[in-house]
């Protein structure tokens, strides 16, 4: 039998700025610091997206802000 080993450390979560799809039936979202546009379109259904926040694990973007690189 296989027993899954417990995670040793807890994942630290923080309130993170995200973009969420405005369509009711679409579950698309992305972190703000990983989007390339100031007002992105949903990658799943191409609808407009709105700003929101989610409690997510801390994740650093090593390339910095992609929106600043486009300018």
C-alpha positions as CSV (number, residue, x, y, z in Angstrom):
1,X,0.0,0.0,0.0
2,X,1.1,3.5,-0.7
3,X,0.8,6.2,1.9
4,X,1.4,9.8,0.8
5,X,4.0,11.6,2.9
6,X,2.7,14.8,4.6
7,X,4.0,18.1,3.5
8,X,6.7,19.3,5.9
9,X,6.0,23.0,5.6
10,X,2.8,24.9,5.1
11,X,2.4,26.9,1.9
12,X,2.3,30.6,2.7
13,X,-0.7,32.3,1.1
14,X,-1.3,36.0,0.6
15,X,-4.0,38.1,-1.0
16,X,-2.9,38.4,-4.7
17,X,-4.1,40.7,-7.5
18,X,-5.6,38.6,-10.3
19,X,-7.7,39.0,-13.5
20,X,-10.8,36.9,-13.6
21,X,-13.0,36.2,-16.6
22,X,-16.3,38.1,-16.7
23,X,-18.2,35.2,-18.3
24,X,-20.3,33.3,-15.8
25,X,-19.5,29.8,-17.3
26,X,-15.8,30.4,-17.7
27,X,-13.3,29.8,-14.9
28,X,-10.3,31.5,-16.5
29,X,-8.1,33.7,-14.3
30,X,-4.4,34.8,-14.2
31,X,-2.1,36.5,-11.8
32,X,-1.7,40.2,-12.5
33,X,2.1,40.1,-12.3
34,X,2.1,37.3,-15.0
35,X,-0.1,39.1,-17.5
36,X,1.4,40.9,-20.5
37,X,-1.3,43.5,-21.0
38,X,-2.8,46.2,-18.9
39,X,-6.3,44.8,-19.6
40,X,-5.9,41.2,-20.8
41,X,-8.5,39.1,-22.6
42,X,-9.4,35.6,-21.2
43,X,-7.0,33.0,-22.6
44,X,-9.8,30.4,-22.6
45,X,-12.8,32.2,-24.1
46,X,-11.3,35.6,-25.2
47,X,-13.8,37.6,-23.1
48,X,-12.9,40.7,-21.2
49,X,-11.5,40.3,-17.7
50,X,-11.9,42.2,-14.4
51,X,-9.6,42.8,-11.5
52,X,-10.0,40.7,-8.4
53,X,-8.1,39.2,-5.5
54,X,-7.5,35.6,-4.4
55,X,-5.7,34.0,-1.6
56,X,-2.9,32.2,-3.4
57,X,0.5,30.7,-2.5
58,X,3.4,33.2,-2.7
59,X,5.0,32.9,-6.1
60,X,7.7,35.2,-7.4
61,X,8.0,36.2,-11.1
62,X,11.7,36.0,-11.8
63,X,11.4,38.0,-15.0
64,X,9.8,41.0,-13.3
65,X,6.7,42.7,-14.6
66,X,6.0,41.6,-18.2
67,X,3.8,44.7,-18.9
68,X,6.8,47.0,-18.3
69,X,8.9,45.0,-20.8
70,X,6.3,45.7,-23.6
71,X,6.5,49.4,-23.3
